[in-house]
Each structure stands twice: as structure tokens, then as C-alpha cells.
Amino acid sequence: MKNLGQMMKQAQEMQTRMQEMQTELERVDITGSSGGDMVRVTLNGKGEMRSLSVDESLVVPADKEVMEDLIVAAFNDARKRVDAHVQEQTSNIMGGLQLPPGIKLPF
């Protein structure tokens, strides 16, 4: 029964650390770019867009589709970086705890 109590304590500590990580993710800024940094998108750790920067050389009506494609690519790059950051933070919190296949954190 002592092991069960220890497991419960560890689970509560992990839950607290996960909640702290969720709060921290709102504060972190991660930037992705495309077109050789001509388009930059900054997201917070939850994937919400914070800013968009477009090099003025792209603001040409005839190149509207190119600019739109670069914005999408920069957003996707930033999103991949956010996902990698979240996975790294979650891994640090889990401390090598092996979860059953198919279970992903944070929920």
C-alpha cells in the first residue's frame, strides 16, 4: 500500500507541473519564418499567433499569392517549433515515465 501512496503523490506533483507548464506556454514566444526570413510568424506556446512580419518587398499586388503562400509556410514552421517545444517540456516533466502507446500529453 505504501507504493500506491507514493504513486498518488507523484501523480499529483506531475499534475501540478503540467499546470505550471500550461501557464508558461502562454508566455513563451516562438517564431517561424519562410522566404529567407522575409515572412516571420510568432506564436505563443499554445499555438496562438502573436505577430506577423512581412518584408515590404513582398507587398506587391501582382505577388499576392506568393506572399500568402509564404505566410502559410511561416505559420506552419512556427507551429512545428511550438509542437517541438511542448514535447520537450512535457518530456522534461515526465522524467522518462513510460506511457502506454497512444497516450499523448498534454491532454
N, C-alpha and C positions, 0 to 999 in steps of 0.2 A: 504494500500500500504506500510505502514511502516513495517509490518510484513514480506512482501516479501523482502524488502531490508535487513532486519535482517537475514532472511534465506539465502540469497545470500552471505552475509558476513560470516556466519557460514560455509557455504559450501566451500568457498574459504579458510578459516582457516583450515578446515578439510583436504582439498586437500594439502595444504602446509605441514601439519603434516604427512600426508600419504607419501609424497615425502621424508620428512626427515626420516621417519621410513624405507623406502626402502633403503636409503643410509646407515643407521645404520645397517640394516640386513647384508650388505656386510661385516661389520666389526666384527660382533659377531661370536664367535666360540662356537659350541655346540657339545658335544661328546656323542656318544652312545657306548655301549660295549656288548660283549657276551662272553660266556665261562668263567664266573667268571673273567672278565676283561683281559682275555688272548688275545682278539682282541678288539681294540678300533678304532673307526672311528670318525673323527672330520669333521663337515660340517660347512659352514657359514650359516647365517640366510636365505639364498636363496636356500639352499639345495645343494650347490656345495661342493664336497669333498676337504678338506684342507689337511688331513693327514690320514694315516693308520698305525697302530702299531700292529704287530703280535708277541706274545711271542715266543721266539726261540724254546721252547719245541714243538711247533706245526709244525715246519719246518722239517717234516719227510715225505719223498716221499710216504710212504705207507698210510699216513693220509691226503693226498692232498684233498680228498673230504670233510673230516671233517673241515679242515681249510677253504675251500671255503664256506661251509655252515655257519661257524662262521663269516666270513667276511660279507656275505649277511645279517645275523642276526644283526650284529653290525651296518651295514649301515641302516637297517630298524629301529633299535632302535634310532639312531641319527636322522633319518628323522622324526620320530614321535615327538621327542623332539623339532625339528625345527618347525614343524607344530603347536605344543602347544605354543611355544614362539611367533610365528607370530600371533596366535589367541589372545593371552594375550595382545600383543602390540596393535593390532587392536582394541580390546575391550576398552583398555585404551584411545585410541584416539577418539573412537566413543562416549565415555562418556555416555553409556546407550542408545544411539539413537536406536530406534527400526526400523529395516529394514523389508521390506516385505519378506515373505517366499521365499526361493530360491535365494536370493541375498547374495553373499558372498564377503567379502573384505579381502585382497586387490584383485583388479580385475586381 
